[in-house]
Amino acid sequence: MITRIDIKTKSRVEFQDITSKIRDIVAGSGVRDGLCFIFVPHTTAGLLINEHADPAVVEDIAAQLDAMAPQHKNYRHTEGNSPAHIKAGIMGDSRTLFIEEGELVLGTWQGIFFAEFDGPRSRSVLIKIIADKA
């Protein structure tokens, strides 16, 4: 079964911490040990696992991505959102996390972020939980 999280973004570039939502889905699954697959079905958005204790970290990441793929440049894609495609390609569209004893395995400072690069939009994140075979 796939679980869907609906996300509404408010800015062109935005990082939303979805860690607690993913934790709730894992807890609700009843799976003690297994894998959590997270997928973003969009070409101008991605996923990031990084520090979530200090919001300046994702601000720095967004700034560096903007320096690498600035909004205004001579891109050939006529839709005008080439920087969003480039940033999403760098970020990636999926992550796989371990589940141990009913909990996501993340480092002390790690959080899971939905990364918007072409907002504001209505988006979704898909989650699939797979239990280890006994």
Contact map, one row per residue, 1 for C-alpha under 8 A:
11100000000000000000000000000000000000000000000000000000000000000000000000000000000000000000000000000000000000000000000000000001100000
11110000000000000000000000000000000000000000000000000000000000000000000000000000000000000000000000000000000000000000000000000111100000
11111000000000000000000010000000000000000000000000000000000000000000000000000000000000000000000000000000000000000000000000000111000000
01111100000000000000000000000000000000000000000000000000000000000000000000000000000000000000000000000000000000000000000000011110000000
00111110000000000000100000000000000000000000000000000000000000000000000000000000000000000000000000000000000000000000000000011110000000
00011111000000000000000000000000000000000000000000000000000000000000000000000000000000000000000000000000000000000000000001111000000000
00001111100000000000000000000000000000000000000000000000000000000000000000000000000000000000000000000000000000000000000001111000000000
00000111110000000000000000000000000000000000000000000000000000000000000000000000000000000000000000000000000000000000000111100000000000
00000011111001000000000000000000000000000000000000000000000000000000000000000000000000000000000000000000000000000001001111100000000000
00000001111101000000000000000000000000000000000000000000000000000000000000000000000000000000000000000000000000000000001110000000000000
00000000111111000000000000000000000000000000000000000000000000000000000000000000000000000000000000000000000000000001001100000000000000
00000000011111000000000000000000000000000000000000000000000000000000000000000000000000000000000000000000000000000001111100000000000000
00000000001111100000000000000000000000000000000000000000000001000000000000000000000000000000000000000000000000000011111000000000000000
00000000111111110000000000000000000000000000000000000000000000000000000000000000000000000000000000000000000000000011101000000000000000
00000000000011111000000000000000000000000000000000000000010000000000000000000000000000000000000000000000000000001111000000000000000000
00000000000001111100000000000000000000000000000000000000000000000000000000000000000000000000000000000000000000001110000000000000000000
00000000000000111111000000000000000000000000000000010000000000000000000000000000000000000000000000000000000000111100000000000000000000
00000000000000011111110000000000000000000000000000000000000000000000000000000000000000000000000000000000000000111100000000000000000000
00000000000000001111111000000000000000000000000000000000000000000000000000000000000000000000000000000000000000111000000000000000000000
00000000000000001111111100000000000000000000000000000000000000000000000000000000000000000000000000000000000000000000000000000000000000
00001000000000000111111110000000000000000000000000000000000000000000000000000000000000000000000000000000000000000000000000000000000000
00000000000000000111111111000000000000000000000000000000000000000000000000000000000000000000000000000000000000000000000000000010000000
00000000000000000011111111100000000000000000000000000000000000000000000000000000000000000000000000000011000000000000000000000000000000
00000000000000000001111111110000000000000000000000000000000000000000000000000000000000000000000000000000000000000000000000000000000000
00100000000000000000111111111000000000000000000000000000000000000000000000000000000000000000000000000000000000000000000000000000000000
00000000000000000000011111111110000100000000000000000000000000000000000000000000000000000000000000100111000000000000000000000000100000
00000000000000000000001111111110000000000000000000000000000000000000000000000000000000000000000000000110000000000000000000000000000000
00000000000000000000000111111100000000000000000000000000000000000000000000000000000000000000000000000000000000000000000000000000000000
00000000000000000000000011111110000000000000000000000000000000000000000000000000000000000000000000000000000000000000000000000000100000
00000000000000000000000001111111000000000000000000000000000000000000000000000000000000000000000000000100000000000000000000000000000000
00000000000000000000000001101111110000000000000000000000000000000000000000000000000000000000000000100100000000000000000000000000111000
00000000000000000000000000000111110000000000000000000000000000000000000000000000000000000000000000111110000000000000000000000000001000
00000000000000000000000000000011111000000000000000000000000000000000000000000000000000000000000001111100000000000000000000000000001100
00000000000000000000000000000011111100000000000000000000000000000000000000000000000000000000000001110000000000000000000000000000111100
00000000000000000000000000000000111110000000000000000000000000000000000000000000000000000000000111100000000000000000000000000000111100
00000000000000000000000001000000011111000000000000000000000000000000000000000000000000000000000111100001000000000000000000000011110000
00000000000000000000000000000000001111100000000000000000000000000000000000000000000000000000011110000000000000000000000000000011100000
00000000000000000000000000000000000111110000000000000000000000000000000000000000000000000000011100000000000000000000000000001111000000
00000000000000000000000000000000000011111000001000000000000000000000000000000000000000000000111000000000000000000000000000001110000000
00000000000000000000000000000000000001111100111000000000000000000000000000000000000000000000110000000000000000000000000000011100000000
00000000000000000000000000000000000000111110000000000000000000000000000000000000000000000000100000000000000000000000000000011100000000
00000000000000000000000000000000000000011111110000000000000000000000000000000000000000000000100000000000000000000000000000100000000000
00000000000000000000000000000000000000001111110000000000000000000000000000000000000010011000000000000000000000000000000000000000000000
00000000000000000000000000000000000000000111110000000000000000000000000000000000100111110000000000000000000000000001110000000000000000
00000000000000000000000000000000000000010111111000000000000000000000000000000000000110110000100000000000000000000111110000000000000000
00000000000000000000000000000000000000010111111100000000000000000000000000000000000000011011110000000000000000000111000000000000000000
00000000000000000000000000000000000000110000111110000000000000000000000000000000000000000011111000000000000000011110000000000000000000
00000000000000000000000000000000000000000000011111000000000000000000000000000000000000000011000000000000000000011110000000000000000000
00000000000000000000000000000000000000000000001111100000000000000000000000000000000000000000000000000000000001111000000000000000000000
00000000000000000000000000000000000000000000000111110000000000000000000000000000000000000000000000000000000011111000000000000000000000
00000000000000000000000000000000000000000000000011111100110000000000000000000000000000000000000000000000000011100000000000000000000000
00000000000000001000000000000000000000000000000001111110110000000000000000000000000000000000000000000000000011110000000000000000000000
00000000000000000000000000000000000000000000000000111110000000000000000000000000000000000000000000000000000011000000000000000000000000
00000000000000000000000000000000000000000000000000111111100000000000000000000000000000000000000000000000000000000000000000000000000000
00000000000000000000000000000000000000000000000000011111111000000000000000000000000000000000000000000000000000000000000000000000000000
00000000000000000000000000000000000000000000000000000111111100000000000000000000000000000000000000000000000000000000000000000000000000
00000000000000000000000000000000000000000000000000110111111110000000000000000000000000000000000000000000000000000000000000000000000000
00000000000000100000000000000000000000000000000000110011111111000000000000000000000000000000000000000000000000000000000000000000000000
00000000000000000000000000000000000000000000000000000011111111100000000000000000000000000000000000000000000000000000000000000000000000
00000000000000000000000000000000000000000000000000000001111111110000000000000000000000000000000000000000000000000000000000000000000000
00000000000000000000000000000000000000000000000000000000111111111000000000000000000000000000000000000000000000000000000000000000000000
00000000000010000000000000000000000000000000000000000000011111111100000000000000000000000000000000000000000000000000000000000000000000
00000000000000000000000000000000000000000000000000000000001111111110000000000000000000000000000000000000000000000000000000000000000000
00000000000000000000000000000000000000000000000000000000000111111111000000000000000000000000000000000000000000000000000000000000000000
00000000000000000000000000000000000000000000000000000000000011111111110000000000000000100000000000000000000000000000000000000000000000
00000000000000000000000000000000000000000000000000000000000001111111111000000000001000000000000000000000000000000000000000000000000000
00000000000000000000000000000000000000000000000000000000000000111111110000000000000000000000000000000000000000000000000000000000000000
00000000000000000000000000000000000000000000000000000000000000011111110000000000000000000000000000000000000000000000000000000000000000
00000000000000000000000000000000000000000000000000000000000000001111111000000000001001100000000000000000000000000000000000000000000000
00000000000000000000000000000000000000000000000000000000000000001111111110000000001000000000000000000000000000000000000000000000000000
00000000000000000000000000000000000000000000000000000000000000000100111110000000101000000000000000000000000000000000000000000000000000
00000000000000000000000000000000000000000000000000000000000000000000011111000000000000000000000000000000000000000000000000000000000000
00000000000000000000000000000000000000000000000000000000000000000000011111100000000000000000000000000000000000000000000000000000000000
00000000000000000000000000000000000000000000000000000000000000000000000111110000000000000000000000000000000000000000000000000000000000
00000000000000000000000000000000000000000000000000000000000000000000000011111101010000000000000000000000000000000000000000000000000000
00000000000000000000000000000000000000000000000000000000000000000000000001111100000000000000000000000000000000000000000000000000000000
00000000000000000000000000000000000000000000000000000000000000000000000000111111110000000000000000000000000000000000000000000000000000
00000000000000000000000000000000000000000000000000000000000000000000000000111111000000000000000000000000000000000000000000000000000000
00000000000000000000000000000000000000000000000000000000000000000000000000001111110000000000000000000000000000000000000000000000000000
00000000000000000000000000000000000000000000000000000000000000000000000000101111110000000000000000000000000000000000000000000000000000
00000000000000000000000000000000000000000001000000000000000000000000001000001011111110000000000000000000000000000000010000000000000000
00000000000000000000000000000000000000000000000000000000000000000000000000101011111111000000000000000000000000000000000000000000000000
00000000000000000000000000000000000000000000000000000000000000000100111000000000111111100000000000000000000000000000100000000000000000
00000000000000000000000000000000000000000001100000000000000000000000000000000000111111110000000000000000000000000000110000000000000000
00000000000000000000000000000000000000000011100000000000000000000000000000000000111111111000000000000000000000000000100000000000000000
00000000000000000000000000000000000000000001000000000000000000000000100000000000011111111100000000000000000000000000000000000000000000
00000000000000000000000000000000000000000001100000000000000000001000100000000000001111111110000000000000000000000000100000000000000000
00000000000000000000000000000000000000000011110000000000000000000000000000000000000111111111100000000000000000000010100000000000000000
00000000000000000000000000000000000000000010010000000000000000000000000000000000000011111111100000000000000000000000000000000000000000
00000000000000000000000000000000000000000000000000000000000000000000000000000000000001111111000000000000000000000000000000000000000000
00000000000000000000000000000000000000000000011100000000000000000000000000000000000000111111100000000000000000000000000000000000000000
00000000000000000000000000000000000000000000011100000000000000000000000000000000000000011111110000000000000000000000000000000000000000
00000000000000000000000000000000000000111100111000000000000000000000000000000000000000011011111000000000000000000000000000000000000000
00000000000000000000000000000000000011110000011000000000000000000000000000000000000000000001111100000000000000000000000000000000000000
00000000000000000000000000000000000011100000001000000000000000000000000000000000000000000000111110000000000000000000000000000000000000
00000000000000000000000000000000001111000000000000000000000000000000000000000000000000000000011111000000000000000000000000000000000000
00000000000000000000000000000000001110000000000000000000000000000000000000000000000000000000001111100001110000000000000000000000000000
00000000000000000000000000000000111100000000000000000000000000000000000000000000000000000000000111110001100000000000000000000000000000
00000000000000000000000001000011111100000000000000000000000000000000000000000000000000000000000011111111100000000000000000000000000000
00000000000000000000000000000001110000000000000000000000000000000000000000000000000000000000000001111111100000000000000000000000000000
00000000000000000000000000000001100000000000000000000000000000000000000000000000000000000000000000111110000000000000000000000000000000
00000000000000000000000001100111100000000000000000000000000000000000000000000000000000000000000000111111000000000000000000000000000000
00000000000000000000001001100001000000000000000000000000000000000000000000000000000000000000000000111111100000000000000000000000000000
00000000000000000000001001000000000100000000000000000000000000000000000000000000000000000000000011110111110000000000000000000000000000
00000000000000000000000000000000000000000000000000000000000000000000000000000000000000000000000011110011111000000000000000000000000000
00000000000000000000000000000000000000000000000000000000000000000000000000000000000000000000000010000001111111100000000000000000000000
00000000000000000000000000000000000000000000000000000000000000000000000000000000000000000000000000000000111111000000000000000000000000
00000000000000000000000000000000000000000000000000000000000000000000000000000000000000000000000000000000011111000000000000000000000000
00000000000000000000000000000000000000000000000001111000000000000000000000000000000000000000000000000000011111100000000000000000000000
00000000000000000000000000000000000000000000000011111000000000000000000000000000000000000000000000000000011111110000000000000000000000
00000000000000001110000000000000000000000000000011110000000000000000000000000000000000000000000000000000010011111000000000000000000000
00000000000000001110000000000000000000000000001111010000000000000000000000000000000000000000000000000000000001111100000000000000000000
00000000000000111110000000000000000000000000001111000000000000000000000000000000000000000000000000000000000000111110000000000000000000
00000000000000111100000000000000000000000000111100000000000000000000000000000000000000000000000000000000000000011111000000000000000000
00000000000011110000000000000000000000000000111100000000000000000000000000000000000000010000000000000000000000001111100000000000000000
00000000101111100000000000000000000000000001110000000000000000000000000000000000000000000000000000000000000000000111111000000000000000
00000000000111000000000000000000000000000001100000000000000000000000000000000000001110110000000000000000000000000011111000000000000000
00000000000110000000000000000000000000000001100000000000000000000000000000000000100100000000000000000000000000000001111110000000000000
00000000111111000000000000000000000000000000000000000000000000000000000000000000000000000000000000000000000000000001111110000000000000
00000001111100000000000000000000000000000000000000000000000000000000000000000000000000000000000000000000000000000000011111000000000000
00000001110000000000000000000000000000000000000000000000000000000000000000000000000000000000000000000000000000000000011111100000000000
00000111100000000000000000000000000000000000000000000000000000000000000000000000000000000000000000000000000000000000000111110000000000
00000111100000000000000000000000000000000100000000000000000000000000000000000000000000000000000000000000000000000000000011111000000000
00011110000000000000000000000000000000011000000000000000000000000000000000000000000000000000000000000000000000000000000001111100000000
00011110000000000000000000000000000001111000000000000000000000000000000000000000000000000000000000000000000000000000000000111110000000
01111000000000000000000000000000000001111000000000000000000000000000000000000000000000000000000000000000000000000000000000011111000000
01111000000000000000010000000000000111100000000000000000000000000000000000000000000000000000000000000000000000000000000000001111100000
11100000000000000000000000000000000111000000000000000000000000000000000000000000000000000000000000000000000000000000000000000111110000
11000000000000000000000001001010011110000000000000000000000000000000000000000000000000000000000000000000000000000000000000000011111000
00000000000000000000000000000010011100000000000000000000000000000000000000000000000000000000000000000000000000000000000000000001111100
00000000000000000000000000000011111000000000000000000000000000000000000000000000000000000000000000000000000000000000000000000000111110
00000000000000000000000000000000111000000000000000000000000000000000000000000000000000000000000000000000000000000000000000000000011111
00000000000000000000000000000000000000000000000000000000000000000000000000000000000000000000000000000000000000000000000000000000001111
00000000000000000000000000000000000000000000000000000000000000000000000000000000000000000000000000000000000000000000000000000000000111
